[in-house]
Amino acid sequence: MTTARDRGLVAALADARDRPDGAERCAELERIASRADATGDPRTALSARFALVEAYLHRGERWRAVEPVRRMRATLDGNAGLLDARPDELTRLRRHQRQAVEASFGTPRVGLDQARSLLDTLAGELGEDAAPVAELRCRLADHLGDEPAARRAYERWSAADANDPVGGCAGCAPARRADLLAGWGEPDAALAALAPALAGWVEPQAPPTRRGERQAAAAGATACTDQPERALAVGLLPWLRTGAVTRAARAHVRAYRRHRGERTAFPLLAAHLRFCALGGYLHRGLEILTEQLPELDRPADDLSAMEFAAAGALLCGLATEAGLGGRRIHRPGHGARPAAEVDVATLGTQLQALATALAGSFDARNGTGHQSGRIASWLAERPLAAPVSLAAESEFDEEPDADPAEPGPPGPEEPTPLDAALLAAALDARGEPYTTEPDGTLAGRWGDATIQFRILGRQGDVLHARVVAERRLPAGRRAEAYAFCNAWNHDRLLPAAYVHEPGDGTLVLAAGVSTDLSCGVAPAQLAVLVAAAVRTGTAYAEAVAALP
């Protein structure tokens, strides 16, 4: 299907994509999308809303993505065949659709009717037995307290293809399943479900080392960068409930070393607090609560805030019963609330009130009492086991067998020399298809652009991204093509645009950006560079497509 595009809107969209992340950028993207709707330019409307959804996800405001995803579906319904030639974009839209449904589990600000409508549309296209649909049906039913329906959907999910490109991270699926099973009172089944995600974790009977962990992880079943720590956090309570106290203690130490400083790990902190409360580590739990309490004022979503507050209230309640109620904890100010030194007993009351209020807001939206009942059951729990020593934490700092020649995979913030494996991992983490060419180039298709990632330089320390626009111009438009590239290079920082003449009577409009990484690059930094190349390269190709 061919649609007319407004060159002014395409240019405005390119400008908006170059703006810093923030509310102003989101507002401009929404304005462009609305204007494109009004002028009958569905391609630009879709492109603007793709950028808007991804901006919201990057800002941790998943619930705000629901409305633009709904509008994207409406655009597609009104323009049959719009994405027929762009299957990758259709997959991308369906992934965002899944994320929009997931947002309803995290906040009552998303209406259930909206979530169900998006889920039903997804089911109509993929089928009820597709992994993303079955998982979402399962988790929605569980969220509402309909365990029988959740279990039926769980069976379909377990039997489905785990590598469906629309689904969430396949490496995290075992942790998502285990979390459900643990909530249904099946700790043994939860631990069995975690096995694939724990394939790379050194068993606690032998003191682990970073070298050992990395070698095992390299041979493990999952390449997910959140594992094994996420799976270890999910397994804390099941291990306690099955008597594997030492294993739970080691898992807590191993996982919290990472989760304590990761903003995205906030939803997992409730598991660490509950472990400390129910495992008898009250002093350690209060230290963690003190350290993480400021994060409660800027949570990932309402669900994680509710669970953190409930776990903190449980910890404070048990600590008060143990005679620690007078211990004072600093609570920073936030909004109208001033900073204060709060005793444990008072803090527990405050956290319980917050958890109860949030549960009530979910139940008011859902029309059930399930979330309030779940939080009440958490608050009523009592210690499950006597604590064992946590001195094993020091073992994770020792590397008696470390071999400098075999450093293993770097941490997400740890600089390392650029290599092909690191670049491939950055592309794998995006979950988008790409191919490896014979010379090692990694190439993928994003919208109107083909983008090739190469490692260049005498020392192999230069990352080069080459963008090739899908649209070609006839050779007779050479002057116009050069004028376009000059204007682009004048107005844009990257990529650098140029004209290539392959000799077949056409002009290829390409662009490139090279980054010197001779000082090394952290995986997190490389992910940003790849994302920037994709975002700006796509904007360049769209501007070429909009030429008359």
MIVEX-914648 format. One record per atom (N, C-alpha, C): x, z, y. Coordinates in steps of 0.02 Angstrom, whole numbers, plus 50000, padded with zeros to 5 digits. Layout:
# residues N
XZY;...
//
This chain:
# residues 548
500435000049940;500005000050000;500445000050062;500294995950111;500674995550173;500254998350230;500565002650270;500215005650328;500645004750389;500315004050446;500685003450509;500965010150529;501565010050559;501875016350580;502005016150655;501895021750686;501995022450758;502725024150770;503095019450801;503815020550812;503945026750854;503505028150902;503605034050944;503535040450903;503045040650857;502965046450815;503545047250766;503785041650739;504355041950693;504965044850729;505075042550791;505645045250830;505545052650845;504925054450862;504785061550876;504885065750814;504705062950756;504815066650693;505555067650680;505955062550693;506675063250684;506955068650730;506705068850792;506915074050839;506725080950814;506105081550789;505865088050766;506275090550706;506465085950663;506865087950605;507555090550626;507795088150683;508455090250707;508425096950745;507835099350759;507785105650796;507985111550752;508195117050782;508345123150742;507705125650709;507795128950652;507215131950618;506895137050664;506235137150664;505885141950706;505165139850718;504805144050753;504105142750766;503995136450807;504445135050855;504365129050896;504425122650855;504895122650808;504975116750765;504345115750722;504075121150695;503465120550654;502885118050696;502825120650757;502275118450801;502335111050817;502945108650829;503045101550845;502875097150784;503075099350724;502915095550664;502155095150654;501815100550667;501085100550661;500765095850712;501045095850773;500775091350824;500865084050804;501455082550777;501585075650756;501115073650699;501015078050652;500575076550595;499855075350619;499625079550665;498945078750691;498865072250730;499385070550768;499365064350806;499375058250759;499755058750706;499775053350657;499095052450623;498765058050609;498085057550582;497625053750630;497685055550694;497235052550744;497365045150755;497995043050747;498165035950759;498155031750697;497965034650639;497935030850577;498615029150549;499075033850550;499755032850524;499875037950468;499585036750408;499635041750354;500335042950330;500785037950332;501465038950309;501825044150352;501755043550418;502075048350461;501755055250455;501085055350445;500745061750436;501015065250374;501095061550320;501375064550259;502085067050270;502505062950302;503205064750313;503255071050356;502845071450408;502855077350452;502645083550414;502135082850372;501905088850335;502375090750279;502715085850249;503235087650201;503755092050236;503975089950295;504475093850333;504195100650353;503545100750371;503235107050392;503195111950333;502985109650276;502935113950217;503625116750200;504125112550200;504795114750182;505075119650234;504885118850297;505085123650349;504765130450335;504125130450318;503795136850303;504105140150242;504255136250190;504555139150130;505245142050146;505615138450188;506285140850207;506245147250247;505715148050287;505635154050328;505325159850288;505165158750225;504855163950185;504125165050201;503795159950228;503085160450247;502675155650203;502705156850139;502395152250091;501645151450105;501315156850125;500595156450135;500405151450189;500855150450238;500695145650291;500715138450267;501015137250209;501065130450183;500415128050152;499945132550140;499335130550105;498945125250143;498845126350208;498435121550247;498775114750252;499425114150268;499725107450269;499705104050201;499775107850146;499725104750080;499015102150069;498525105950089;497825103650083;497715097250123;497995096950183;497925091050225;498295085050195;498855086250162;499215080850129;498795077950072;498465082250034;498035079849981;497455075750010;497185077950067;496635074250098;496885067350122;497495067050149;497775060750170;497845056050110;498085058650055;498175054649995;497505052349967;497005056649969;496345054749944;496035049149987;496185049250051;495905044150096;496305037850100;496885037650067;497315031650069;497575030349999;497125027949957;497295026749886;497915022249881;498365024349837;498965020249825;499525021549873;499445026249919;499965027349970;500635029249939;500625032949884;501255035149853;501375031649786;501025026149773;501115022749709;501835020449699;502155018349753;502845015949748;503345021549759;503105027649767;503545033349780;503385039149732;503495038249668;503325043449620;503695050049633;504305049649661;504675055749676;504315059849730;504005056449778;503645060149830;503005063149803;502685059649756;502085062549725;502265068849686;502815068649650;503045074649614;503195080249663;503515078449718;503685083349770;503045086549798;502525082449810;501895085149835;501585089849784;501605088049721;501315092349670;501695098949664;502355098649673;502725104949673;502495109449731;502415106449789;502165110349846;501455112949833;501065109049797;500395111249779;500435117449735;500895117349686;500995123249645;501205129249686;501655128149733;501885133649775;501325136449819;500875132049841;500315134249881;499845138649841;499725136849778;499315141049735;499655147749723;500305147649711;500675153849701;500635158449761;500575155449821;500525159449881;499915164149879;499385162049845;498785166249841;498905172649802;499405172649757;499565178749721;499935183649766;500265181149817;500695185249859;500365188049921;499795185249942;499475187650003;498735186450002;498335191050028;497605189850033;497425185250090;497915182950128;497775178450184;497605171350161;497705169950097;497515163550069;496865164450030;496365160550046;495725161150012;495765158749941;495415162149896;495415160149825;495105153249816;494615151549857;494315144849851;494835139449865;495265140649915;495805135849930;496275135149871;496465140849843;496935140749787;496625137249727;496005138849712;495675135849654;495585128349663;495425126249724;495335119149736;495985115349725;496545117949751;497195114749741;497385114749667;497235120249633;497395120649561;496965115849521;496325115249537;495895110549501;496125103349511;496345101649572;496595094849585;497215093549543;497655098549540;498265097949500;498085097049426;497595100949403;497385100449333;497085093649318;496725090849366;496425084249356;496945078849348;497535079749380;498055074649376;498535075849317;498685082149302;499175083649250;498865085549184;498245088149185;497915090549124;497965098149119;497465101149088;497435108449082;498005111249040;498275107248994;498805109748950;499505108748978;499565105649037;500225104949068;500495111749087;501145112749081;501445119349093;501285122149162;501345118249217;501195121149282;500475123449288;500015119649260;499305121349265;499155127549223;499385127549161;499265133349117;499565139649146;500175139149173;500485145149203;500085147749262;499875143249306;499495145449364;498825148349344;498485145449294;497865148249269;497985155349242;498525156049205;498695162549176;498825167749231;499235166049279;499425170949330;498845172449377;498405167549390;497825168849432;497345173649396;497225172249331;496775176749294;497075183749290;497725184249279;498045190849276;497985194449343;498075190849397;498025193749464;497325196649476;496825193349448;496135195649457;495925200849406;496365202249357;496205207249307;495825204549247;495795197949239;495455194949181;495975193649127;496145198949090;496675198349040;496515193448984;495895193348957;495755188448904;495875181248926;495645179448986;495755172649011;496505171449022;496855176449047;497565175849058;497935174548992;497735178148939;498075177248875;497935170348845;497335167748854;497185160948829;497615155848865;497675156548931;498095151948969;498825152848951;499025159148936;499715160548917;499905156548854;499445156148806;499595152448745;499705145048760;499295142248805;499385135148823;500055134248860;500215138948903;500845138648941;501435138848893;501415143448844;501975144248798;502085138048755;501535134248742;501595128348700;501775122048739;501775122448805;501875116548847;502615115048857;502745109248886;503435107048901;503715111348958;504235115148943;504525119748993;504895116049049;505045109649039;505435105949088;505015101349132;504365102749136;503935098749180;504205099049251;504335093349284;504635093449350;504205096749404;503555097549391;503125100749441;503145108249434;503355110749376;503375117949364;503915121349405;503905127949403;504415131749437;505065131449398;505545135449418;506205135449386;506125137049311;506355132449268;506305133549196;506735139449175;507285140649210;507715146349193;507395153049207;506915153149254;506575159349271;505925160349232;505695155149196;505065155649159;505065161449110;505615162849073;505605168649028;505465175149065;505745175849125;505625182049164;504895182349187;504605176649205;503905176649226;503455178449168;503605175849109;503205177549050;503285184949032;503895187349034;504025194349015;503675199149063;503655197449126;503325201649175;502585202449158;502265196949137;501565197249117;501475201549055;501895200449004;501835204248942;501945211748953;502425213348995;502545220349010;501935223449044;501625219749089;501025222149122;500435223049075;500435219249020;499905219948969;500065225248918;500615229048929;500785234548883;501125232348820;501515226848823;501865224348764;502615223948778;502965229648781;503685229448799;504115225648750;503965226248685;504375222648636;504305215148644;503685212848655;503575205648665;503905203448730;503895207748781;504215205948844;504965204948835;505275209348798;505995208748786;506155202548744;505725200948697;505835194848657;505775188648702;505305188748749;505225183048795;505835182248840;506185187748855;506765187448900;507385184648866;507385184148801;508005182348765;508335176048792;507975170548806;508325164548831;508685165748897;508395169748941;508705170949006;509295175649002;509335179548947;509875184348939;510435181748895;510405175348878;510905172548832;511615173148860;511685173348925;512355173648955;512575180648974;512185185748955;512375192548974;512755195948919;513325198948935;513725202448886;513355208748863;513305209748799;512945215548773;513275222048796;512885227248809;513155233348838;513595237348791;513615235648725;514045239548680;514775238648697;514955233048729;515645231848749;515675231548825;516145235248857;516175235048930;516255227948955;515795225648997;515825218649020;516345217749075;516595211649080;517045209849134;516765203649166;516975202149227;516735196149259;516925189949219;517535190049191;517745184249152;517295183249092;517155188749057;516725188248998;516035185949015;515755188549070;515085186649091;515065179149107;515575176749143;515565169849165;515645165049106;516085166849058;516165162549000;515525162248959;515195168048951;514565168048913;514025164248950;514005165149016;513495161749055;513585154249052;514215151949052;514345144749050;514075141648986;514065145648931;513815143048868;513085144748857;512775148248905;512085150548896;511585144948901;510955146848890;510425141848886;510155139948954;510315143549007;510015142049072;510545141549125;510445137049172;510905136249228;510605139249292;510075143049285;509735146049343;510205151049377;510285150349443;510735154749479;510455161849488;509805162949475;509525169649480;509625173749417;509865170449365;509945173949301;510685175749289;510835181049251;510345185049214;510045190749255;510225191549319;510025197549355;509265198349360;508915192849372;508185193449377;507895195849310;508125192849255;507875194849189;508055202149175;508645204349195;508835211249184;508365216049221;508175214249283;507725218449321;507035218849288;506785213149263;506135213049230;506155217149165;506745217349132;506805221049069;506895228549076;506985231149137;507135238249146;506615242749115;505985241849133;505455246149107;505325245049033;505315238749008;505245237848935;505795241248896;506415240948919;506955244448884;506835251948884;506635254648941;506485261848943;505925263648895;505405259548893;504825261148852;504975260548777;505475256548759;505655255848689;506255260248669;506475264548714;507005269248698;507705266648708;507795260648733;508465257848744;508715259948813;508815266448821;508965269248887;509645266948912;510145266948868;510815264848890;510815257548912;510465253348875;510425246348894;510075245548961;509545249448972;509185249149036;509645251349093;510035256649081;510475259149134;511005253949152;511295250749103;511795245649117;511485239649152;510885237749129;510555232049160;510395233549234;510185239649249;510045241549318;510675240949361;511225243649336;511845243449374;512065236249387;512035232249334;512255225149339;511805221349389;511145222349384;510695218449426;510685220949498;510705227549507;510645230049576;511255228449618;511825227649586;512425225549623;512295219149662;511885214749633;511725208549666;511105209249711;510595212549686;509955212749721;509985216949785;510445221449789;510465225949848;510585222049912;510925216349909;511095212749970;510765206049977;510315204149932;509995197549935;509295198149964;509185194750019;508525195050051;507985192550004;508125187449965;507615184649921;507465189049861;507875194149850;507775198549792;507305204349807;507025204649867;506585210249884;506025211349833;505695206149806;505165207349758;505395210849694;506045210849680;506305214149620;506495221449631;506505223649694;506715230449707;506235235649680;505595233949675;505115238649647;505305240549576;505565235749537;505765237149468;506345242049467;506815241349513;507385246049516;507145253049535;506685253549583;506435260149603;506035263349546;505625259549512;505245262349456;505715264549400;506245260649388;506725262649337;507035269449355;507235270149417;507545276449438;507055282249434;506425280949451;505915286249449;505765288249377;505645283349333;505435284849265;506015286049218;506625284249239;507215285549198;507565291949217;507315295449268;507605301849287;508165301549337;508285295749368;508825295049416;508555295949487;508305301949502;507955303049565;508425302449625;509015305349620;509485305049677;509685297749691;509845294049637;510025287049647;509435283149675;508845284549650;508255281049675;508145282249749;508245288449772;508165290049843;508695286549885;509295285849858;509815282149894;509615274849902;509345271849848;509125264849852;508545264149900;508075268849897;507505268649943;507735269050015;508205273450029;508475274050097;508805267550120;509185264550075;509545258450091;509075252550103;508535252150064;508105246250065;507475247250108;507355253250132;506735254550169;506645249850229;507175248050267;507065243450322;506765236750301;506905234550239;506645228150216;505885228250208;505595234150201;504875234550194;504515232150257;504855232350313;504545230050376;504575222450384;504935218950340;504955211650342;504965208950270;504425210350232;504405208650161;504315201250150;504455199150089;504355192150070;503615190350072;503185194950051;502465193850054;502115200550044;501455200550047;501085206750042;501135209849972;501165205749920;501215208449853;501855212349843;502415209549865;503055213049856;503075219349898;502765219249958;502735225249999;502315230649964;501745228649935;501315233349900;501685236549841;502035232449802;502375235149743;502975239449763;503355237449814;503905241549838;503635248349862;503105248249902;502825254449928;502565258849872;502245255949821;501985259849766;502555262949725;503075259049712;503655261649675;504005267049715;504065266049782;504365271249824;503945277549825;503285276849827;502845282749826;502905286549761;502945282949704;503045286149640;503695290049639;504225286949663;504885290249664;504855296549707;504555295949766;504525301749811;504105307249781;503565305449747;503135310449716;503505314249662;503865310749619;504245314049566;504825318149594;505135315549648;505675319349680;505405325749711;504815325449741;504505331449770;504365336549715;504105334349658;503975338949602;504625342049577;505185338549584;505835341149562;506185345349615;505845346749671;506125350949723;506515347249776;506445340649779;506815336749828;506375334449886;505785337349892;505315335049943;505545336150014;506005340850025;506245342250093;506825337850114;507095334050068;507655329550086;507415324550137;507825323250188;507605318950243;507925312050236;507515307050252;507715300050248;507595296850315;508075292950338;507995289550402;507565283350392;507025282950431;506605276950431;506655273650499;506945267550501;507035264150566;506355262750599;506365262050664;505765260250699;505585252950688;504935251550695;504705244650687;504055243950726;504025239150772;503425238350812;503295244650852;502685247250845;502505253250882;502745259650848;503005259150788;503235265150751;503945266850772;504055272850798;504735274750818;505165276650758;505815276150768;506275278350716;506195285950706;506285288150644;506185295250631;506555297250567;506705303750563;506965306750502;506365309650465;506195306650409;505585308550373;505775311950308;505435317650292;505585320950229;505275316950172;505535317850112;505345313850054;504595314450040;504325320550045;503615321450031;503175317550080;503355317850144;502965314150195;503035306650185;503645304350171;503755297250160;503345294750101;503315298850048;502925296949990;502185295950008;501935300350050;501235299650072;501135293250112;501615291750156;501555285650197;501585279350153;502035279350105;502105273550061;501485272750017;501215278349993;500605277849952;500025275049992;499965277150055;499425274550097;499505267050108;500125264750118;500245257650128;500075253750065;500315256050007;500185252549944;499435252249930;499085257749942;498375257949929;497995253249975;498195253050039;497865248550087;497965241250069;498575239450049;498715232550031;498335230649967;498305235249918;497925233849858;497185232749875;496925236749920;496235236049941;496105229349974;496595226850013;496495220350046;496485214649995;496905215249942;496875210249889;496195210449854;495975216549838;495345217249801;494745214849842;494775215949908;494225213549951;494195205949949;494765202749948;494785195449943;494565193149874;494795196749822;494685194649753;493995196349726;493675201349756;493035203649729;493105207549665;493695210749654;493815214949595;494145221349619;494255225949572;494615232049588;495275232449552;495515226649526;496095226649482;496735228949516;496885226449575;497515228349608;497525235749626;496965238449648;496935245649663;497045249649599;496735247449544;496835250949481;497545250549457;497865244849467;498565244049445;499025248649484;498925249149549;499345253449590;499215260749573;498595262549560;498435269449540;498785271249475;498815266449428;499155267849364;499915268649375;500195264949420;500905265849436;501025272949462;500605275049509;500705281549541;500605287349493;500255286149438;500115291449390;500645291949336;501135287449335;501635287349282;502095293549286;502375295249227;502835300849222;503465298549187;504025302249196;504665300049167;504615298349093;504975293049074;504955290549005;505535293048963;506085294948993;506685296748955;507145300948998;507595304548964;508115308148999;508655303149021;508945304049079;509435299149103;510085299349064;510415293749061;511095293349034;511565291949093;512215292449081;512685291549135;512675284449162;512725283949229;512795277349261;513515275949280;513985279749252;514685278749269;514935271849250;514545268449207;514755261749186;514805256849243;514565258749303;514605254149360;515325252249374;515795256849363;516495255249378;516765249849332;516465249249272;516715244249225;516615237149251;516135236249295;516015229549321;516525227649375;516925232449397;517435231049447;518115229849416;518165230549351;518805229849317;518845223149282;519425220049285;519515213549252;520185213749214;520225217949162;520865218449127;521085211949094;520595207549077;520775201349043;520775195349090;520725196649156;520635191149203;521215186149198;521045179949195;521545174549192;521445170249254;521925170249301;521845166349362;521715159049350;521925156449292;521825149349279;521105147749259;520705153049243;520015151949222;519565156349265;519455154549327;519085158949372;518345159349356;518045154349321;517335154549306;516925152549367;516265152049357;515825149949412;515855154849470;515875152449532;515895156849590;515215159949604;515225165549641;514595168349666;514335163949721;513685164849740;513375160449789;513715160549857;514045166049875;514375166649940;515135166249935;515395164649876;516115164749864;516415157749871;516855156649922;517155149949930;517585148049870;517555141649854;517945139049797;518105131849812;518615128949781;518765121849793;518175117349773;518055112249812;517525107549798;517695103649734;517205102949689;517295098649631;516625095749610;516645091249561;516035087749540;515515092449512;515735097449474;515255102149443;514885106049497;515245108049548;514935111949602;514415107649639;514595101249651;514135096749686;513515095449642;513625094349577;513055093149532;512595099249530;512895105249531;512485111349530;512055111949592;512335109849650;511945110049712;511345105349709;511445099449679;510885094849672;510395097149618;510645099949564;510215102649511;509745108049539;510025112249584;509625117749611;509035115349652;509065109149677;508505106449716;507935104249671;508075103049607;507555101149561;507305094049570;507715089749599;507515082849612;507945078149570;507675072549547;508055068049503;508635064549539;509175063649503;509735059749529;510105056949468;510535052049480;510925049049426;511665049749441;512065049549389;512795049749396;513075042849381;513395039849430;513665033149421;514355033449387;514595027849360;515225027949322;515815030849360;515825029949427;516395032549465;516305039849486;515775043149459;515655050149475;515195051249534;514985045949568;514515046549624;513845049149599;513555053849635;512895056549620;512405053349669;511915049649643;511455045949686;510735047749671;510335048249724;509625049749716;509215046049767;508565045949757;508105042649802;507665047949835;507675048049902;507265052649940;506865048449990;506215047449978;505805043550023;506065036450029;506215034350090;506445027550103;507205026950098;507535032250076;508265032350076;508555033150007;509085029449993;509515030849935;510135034449963;510295040249935;510855044249961;511355045249904;511975043649918;512515044249870;512995049749893;513145054349848;513625059749864;514265058449826;514825058149863;515475056949833;515975062349856;516475063449815;517035067849833;517625063249847;517875063449909;518415059049930;519015063149954;519515059749979;520115063050004;520655063449951;521285063649974;521855063849929;521825069949883;521575075549910;521535081649871;520835082749843;520385077949851;519705078749827;519335084349863;519435084749930;519145090349967;518695087950024;518465081750021;518015079050072;517355077250039;516815080050063;516155078250039;515885072550083;515705066950051;515445061250088;514745059750062;514265059250108;513585057150091;513445050450125;513265045450086;513115038850111;512365037550103;512045035650157;511325034350158;511225026850164;510795024050122;510615017050126;509855016550134;509635013750190;508915013050201;508635007750154;508035009050129;507715004250083;507584997650118;507364997950180;507184991750215;507814988050238;507824981550226;508364977250251;508074972650306;508514970550351;508324965850404;508634959050390;508324953750411;508634947150404;509254946650447;509724942650425;510364942050460;510284939850533;509744936250548;509624934050616;509474939650665;509354945650640;509204951350684;509814955950692;510414952850686;511034956750688;511094960750753;510974957450810;511044960950875;510564966850880;509964965950854;509474971450856;509684977150811;509974975350752;510204980550706;510764984650736;511244981250769;511794984950801;511534989250858;511054986650895;510774990550950;510424996850923;510064996050868;509735001850838;510255007150817;510785004950783;511295009650760;511645013050818;511785009350871;512105012250929;511655017550961;511005016050965;510535020850994;510495027050951;510475026050885;510455031850840;511075036250848;511665033150850;512275037050855;512335040450923;512015037550974;512025040751040;511585046951041;511025046651005;510525052051009;510575057150953;510915055450898;510925059950840;511635062050824;511695068150799;512345070750779;512565067650713;512095067050666;512245064150601;511595061650570;511665056950521;512275053750497;512485048150544;513115045950539;513365040450580;513115033850553;512735030150594;512405023950571;512865017850580;512795013050535;513175006750541;512795001250505;513014995050516;512704989150486;513184986250435;512934984650376;513334981450324;513024974650306;513444969650301;513214962950285;513454961050215;512994961350166;513204959850096;513304952450082;513134947950129;513234940850119;512664937250086;512094940450080;511514937250049;510964935550100;511164935350164;510674933650215;510284939650241;510474945550220;510134951550244;510634956350274;510374961250310;510784966550339;510574973250308;511064976950285;510934983550258;511094988650313;510604992750330;510714998050379;510875004450341;511485006550349;511735012350312;511985017650361;512165023350334;512415028850375;512815033450330;513225037450360;513635042050320;513845048150359;514035053250321;514305059250352;514825062150305;515405063750332;515945066650292;516095073650317;516215078250270;516355085250287;517005087350255;517475089550294;518115091950268;518035098950240;518135099650175;518065106150142;518725108450112;519265106850148;519925108650122;520025116150116;519635120050152;519685127350146;519215130150094;518885125750056;518425128050005;517705128150031;517245129149986;516535129250004;516175133949956;515735138249983;515315142549941;514725138549916;514475139949856;513875136249832;513295136449880;513185142149913;512635142549962;512765137850021;513395137350042;513565132950097;513485125650077;513685124050015;513625117249991;512895115249986;512465119949966;511745118449963;511475116650032;511725120050084;511515118450153;511745111550173;512365109750155;512625103150173;512235097650138;512075098650074;511685093750037;510985093050068;510675098750084;510005098550114;510015094950181;510535096150220;510585092750285;510675085250277;511065083250227;511165076050215;510505072750194;510135076150152;509495073350129;508995073050187;508965078350226;508465078650280;508615073350334;509245073150356;509405068350409;509435061250383;509655060350320;509665053650290;508965050850282;508495055150262;507805052950256;507515051050324;507665054950375;507435053450442;507715046650466;508355045350451;508655038950470;508295033150435;508175033750370;507855028350334;507145027250358;506805032550377;506125031750403;506135028250471;506635029650511;506685026250576;506825018750565;507225017050515;507345010050499;506695006750476;506315010350434;505685007550408;505185006350464;505245010150518;504765009550573;504945003950622;505525000750612;505704995250656;505184989550649;505034986150703;504534980650699;504784974950656;
//
